[in-house]
Amino acid sequence: MTPTVPVTVTVTYELTDLGRSLYDVMRLIKGWAETHMDEVPANREECDARGA
């Protein structure tokens, strides 16, 4: 916590080494999701139409 004036509560979060080890993987997944963002709903609708 960091003391401030006027008094507020500020909390700083930081990843652990274990959490940081996932950073590159999560960045790749995020990139994939952004690239295919428009395809996901279309595929979902196609799947729903098939009754799966």
N, CA, C and O atoms as a GROMACS GRO file, in nm:
protein
  208
    1MET      N    1   0.084  -0.117   0.000
    1MET     CA    2   0.000   0.000   0.000
    1MET      C    3   0.089   0.123   0.000
    1MET      O    4   0.195   0.124   0.061
    2THR      N    5   0.044   0.225  -0.069
    2THR     CA    6   0.120   0.349  -0.079
    2THR      C    7   0.042   0.461  -0.010
    2THR      O    8  -0.072   0.487  -0.046
    3PRO      N    9   0.104   0.527   0.090
    3PRO     CA   10   0.033   0.637   0.157
    3PRO      C   11   0.020   0.757   0.063
    3PRO      O   12   0.114   0.792  -0.007
    4THR      N   13  -0.098   0.818   0.063
    4THR     CA   14  -0.122   0.935  -0.022
    4THR      C   15  -0.194   1.043   0.057
    4THR      O   16  -0.252   1.016   0.162
    5VAL      N   17  -0.189   1.165   0.007
    5VAL     CA   18  -0.263   1.276   0.068
    5VAL      C   19  -0.351   1.334  -0.043
    5VAL      O   20  -0.296   1.373  -0.146
    6PRO      N   21  -0.483   1.343  -0.028
    6PRO     CA   22  -0.558   1.296   0.087
    6PRO      C   23  -0.550   1.144   0.097
    6PRO      O   24  -0.510   1.076   0.003
    7VAL      N   25  -0.589   1.093   0.211
    7VAL     CA   26  -0.576   0.950   0.238
    7VAL      C   27  -0.663   0.870   0.141
    7VAL      O   28  -0.784   0.888   0.136
    8THR      N   29  -0.602   0.784   0.067
    8THR     CA   30  -0.668   0.687  -0.020
    8THR      C   31  -0.591   0.558  -0.008
    8THR      O   32  -0.481   0.555   0.047
    9VAL      N   33  -0.646   0.454  -0.058
    9VAL     CA   34  -0.575   0.326  -0.056
    9VAL      C   35  -0.534   0.294  -0.199
    9VAL      O   36  -0.619   0.281  -0.288
   10THR      N   37  -0.406   0.281  -0.221
   10THR     CA   38  -0.353   0.242  -0.351
   10THR      C   39  -0.281   0.110  -0.334
   10THR      O   40  -0.191   0.097  -0.250
   11VAL      N   41  -0.319   0.012  -0.412
   11VAL     CA   42  -0.258  -0.120  -0.404
   11VAL      C   43  -0.190  -0.148  -0.536
   11VAL      O   44  -0.249  -0.128  -0.642
   12THR      N   45  -0.067  -0.193  -0.531
   12THR     CA   46   0.007  -0.228  -0.651
   12THR      C   47   0.019  -0.380  -0.658
   12THR      O   48   0.065  -0.444  -0.565
   13TYR      N   49  -0.024  -0.435  -0.771
   13TYR     CA   50  -0.016  -0.579  -0.791
   13TYR      C   51   0.100  -0.610  -0.884
   13TYR      O   52   0.131  -0.531  -0.974
   14GLU      N   53   0.162  -0.723  -0.863
   14GLU     CA   54   0.273  -0.765  -0.948
   14GLU      C   55   0.266  -0.916  -0.964
   14GLU      O   56   0.234  -0.988  -0.869
   15LEU      N   57   0.296  -0.964  -1.084
   15LEU     CA   58   0.297  -1.107  -1.108
   15LEU      C   59   0.414  -1.174  -1.037
   15LEU      O   60   0.521  -1.115  -1.021
   16THR      N   61   0.393  -1.297  -0.996
   16THR     CA   62   0.501  -1.378  -0.942
   16THR      C   63   0.583  -1.431  -1.060
   16THR      O   64   0.545  -1.413  -1.175
   17ASP      N   65   0.695  -1.495  -1.030
   17ASP     CA   66   0.775  -1.557  -1.136
   17ASP      C   67   0.691  -1.660  -1.212
   17ASP      O   68   0.702  -1.672  -1.334
   18LEU      N   69   0.608  -1.734  -1.139
   18LEU     CA   70   0.522  -1.833  -1.203
   18LEU      C   71   0.424  -1.765  -1.298
   18LEU      O   72   0.403  -1.812  -1.410
   19GLY      N   73   0.364  -1.658  -1.253
   19GLY     CA   74   0.272  -1.582  -1.339
   19GLY      C   75   0.342  -1.524  -1.459
   19GLY      O   76   0.288  -1.527  -1.570
   20ARG      N   77   0.461  -1.470  -1.439
   20ARG     CA   78   0.537  -1.412  -1.551
   20ARG      C   79   0.575  -1.519  -1.653
   20ARG      O   80   0.591  -1.489  -1.771
   21SER      N   81   0.588  -1.644  -1.608
   21SER     CA   82   0.624  -1.751  -1.702
   21SER      C   83   0.513  -1.777  -1.804
   21SER      O   84   0.538  -1.837  -1.908
   22LEU      N   85   0.391  -1.732  -1.775
   22LEU     CA   86   0.279  -1.747  -1.868
   22LEU      C   87   0.263  -1.629  -1.962
   22LEU      O   88   0.182  -1.635  -2.055
   23TYR      N   89   0.337  -1.522  -1.940
   23TYR     CA   90   0.316  -1.398  -2.015
   23TYR      C   91   0.323  -1.418  -2.167
   23TYR      O   92   0.231  -1.378  -2.238
   24ASP      N   93   0.428  -1.480  -2.216
   24ASP     CA   94   0.443  -1.498  -2.361
   24ASP      C   95   0.333  -1.585  -2.418
   24ASP      O   96   0.282  -1.558  -2.527
   25VAL      N   97   0.295  -1.690  -2.345
   25VAL     CA   98   0.187  -1.778  -2.391
   25VAL      C   99   0.056  -1.700  -2.400
   25VAL      O  100  -0.016  -1.711  -2.499
   26MET      N  101   0.026  -1.622  -2.298
   26MET     CA  102  -0.098  -1.546  -2.297
   26MET      C  103  -0.099  -1.439  -2.406
   26MET      O  104  -0.203  -1.410  -2.464
   27ARG      N  105   0.017  -1.381  -2.433
   27ARG     CA  106   0.027  -1.282  -2.541
   27ARG      C  107  -0.005  -1.347  -2.675
   27ARG      O  108  -0.072  -1.287  -2.759
   28LEU      N  109   0.044  -1.470  -2.696
   28LEU     CA  110   0.015  -1.542  -2.820
   28LEU      C  111  -0.134  -1.575  -2.832
   28LEU      O  112  -0.193  -1.560  -2.939
   29ILE      N  113  -0.194  -1.619  -2.722
   29ILE     CA  114  -0.338  -1.650  -2.723
   29ILE      C  115  -0.418  -1.524  -2.751
   29ILE      O  116  -0.514  -1.528  -2.828
   30LYS      N  117  -0.380  -1.413  -2.690
   30LYS     CA  118  -0.448  -1.285  -2.714
   30LYS      C  119  -0.438  -1.246  -2.861
   30LYS      O  120  -0.536  -1.203  -2.921
   31GLY      N  121  -0.320  -1.262  -2.919
   31GLY     CA  122  -0.301  -1.230  -3.060
   31GLY      C  123  -0.387  -1.316  -3.150
   31GLY      O  124  -0.446  -1.268  -3.247
   32TRP      N  125  -0.394  -1.446  -3.117
   32TRP     CA  126  -0.478  -1.537  -3.195
   32TRP      C  127  -0.624  -1.494  -3.185
   32TRP      O  128  -0.694  -1.488  -3.286
   33ALA      N  129  -0.668  -1.464  -3.064
   33ALA     CA  130  -0.808  -1.424  -3.044
   33ALA      C  131  -0.840  -1.297  -3.120
   33ALA      O  132  -0.947  -1.288  -3.181
   34GLU      N  133  -0.751  -1.201  -3.119
   34GLU     CA  134  -0.775  -1.076  -3.192
   34GLU      C  135  -0.778  -1.100  -3.342
   34GLU      O  136  -0.858  -1.039  -3.412
   35THR      N  137  -0.692  -1.187  -3.391
   35THR     CA  138  -0.687  -1.218  -3.534
   35THR      C  139  -0.815  -1.287  -3.580
   35THR      O  140  -0.863  -1.261  -3.690
   36HIS      N  141  -0.870  -1.373  -3.496
   36HIS     CA  142  -0.986  -1.454  -3.534
   36HIS      C  143  -1.117  -1.406  -3.472
   36HIS      O  144  -1.217  -1.478  -3.473
   37MET      N  145  -1.116  -1.285  -3.417
   37MET     CA  146  -1.232  -1.232  -3.345
   37MET      C  147  -1.361  -1.239  -3.427
   37MET      O  148  -1.466  -1.271  -3.372
   38ASP      N  149  -1.354  -1.210  -3.554
   38ASP     CA  150  -1.475  -1.209  -3.637
   38ASP      C  151  -1.519  -1.351  -3.676
   38ASP      O  152  -1.636  -1.373  -3.706
   39GLU      N  153  -1.427  -1.445  -3.675
   39GLU     CA  154  -1.459  -1.582  -3.714
   39GLU      C  155  -1.532  -1.659  -3.604
   39GLU      O  156  -1.611  -1.748  -3.634
   40VAL      N  157  -1.506  -1.625  -3.480
   40VAL     CA  158  -1.562  -1.702  -3.368
   40VAL      C  159  -1.714  -1.700  -3.368
   40VAL      O  160  -1.775  -1.807  -3.361
   41PRO      N  161  -1.780  -1.583  -3.375
   41PRO     CA  162  -1.927  -1.586  -3.376
   41PRO      C  163  -1.984  -1.659  -3.497
   41PRO      O  164  -2.085  -1.729  -3.485
   42ALA      N  165  -1.922  -1.644  -3.613
   42ALA     CA  166  -1.970  -1.712  -3.733
   42ALA      C  167  -1.961  -1.864  -3.715
   42ALA      O  168  -2.054  -1.936  -3.753
   43ASN      N  169  -1.852  -1.911  -3.658
   43ASN     CA  170  -1.838  -2.055  -3.635
   43ASN      C  171  -1.934  -2.104  -3.527
   43ASN      O  172  -1.985  -2.216  -3.536
   44ARG      N  173  -1.959  -2.021  -3.428
   44ARG     CA  174  -2.054  -2.058  -3.323
   44ARG      C  175  -2.194  -2.073  -3.382
   44ARG      O  176  -2.265  -2.169  -3.352
   45GLU      N  177  -2.232  -1.978  -3.467
   45GLU     CA  178  -2.364  -1.986  -3.531
   45GLU      C  179  -2.375  -2.110  -3.618
   45GLU      O  180  -2.478  -2.177  -3.619
   46GLU      N  181  -2.269  -2.140  -3.693
   46GLU     CA  182  -2.269  -2.260  -3.778
   46GLU      C  183  -2.284  -2.385  -3.694
   46GLU      O  184  -2.359  -2.475  -3.730
   47CYS      N  185  -2.213  -2.391  -3.585
   47CYS     CA  186  -2.220  -2.506  -3.495
   47CYS      C  187  -2.360  -2.519  -3.435
   47CYS      O  188  -2.417  -2.628  -3.430
   48ASP      N  189  -2.417  -2.406  -3.390
   48ASP     CA  190  -2.553  -2.408  -3.333
   48ASP      C  191  -2.655  -2.453  -3.437
   48ASP      O  192  -2.750  -2.524  -3.403
   49ALA      N  193  -2.637  -2.414  -3.560
   49ALA     CA  194  -2.730  -2.451  -3.667
   49ALA      C  195  -2.726  -2.602  -3.693
   49ALA      O  196  -2.826  -2.660  -3.735
   50ARG      N  197  -2.611  -2.663  -3.669
   50ARG     CA  198  -2.599  -2.808  -3.687
   50ARG      C  199  -2.657  -2.884  -3.568
   50ARG      O  200  -2.676  -3.006  -3.574
   51GLY      N  201  -2.685  -2.812  -3.460
   51GLY     CA  202  -2.742  -2.877  -3.342
   51GLY      C  203  -2.638  -2.942  -3.254
   51GLY      O  204  -2.670  -3.029  -3.173
   52ALA      N  205  -2.512  -2.901  -3.269
   52ALA     CA  206  -2.406  -2.963  -3.187
   52ALA      C  207  -2.398  -2.898  -3.051
   52ALA      O  208  -2.314  -2.937  -2.969
   0.00000   0.00000   0.00000
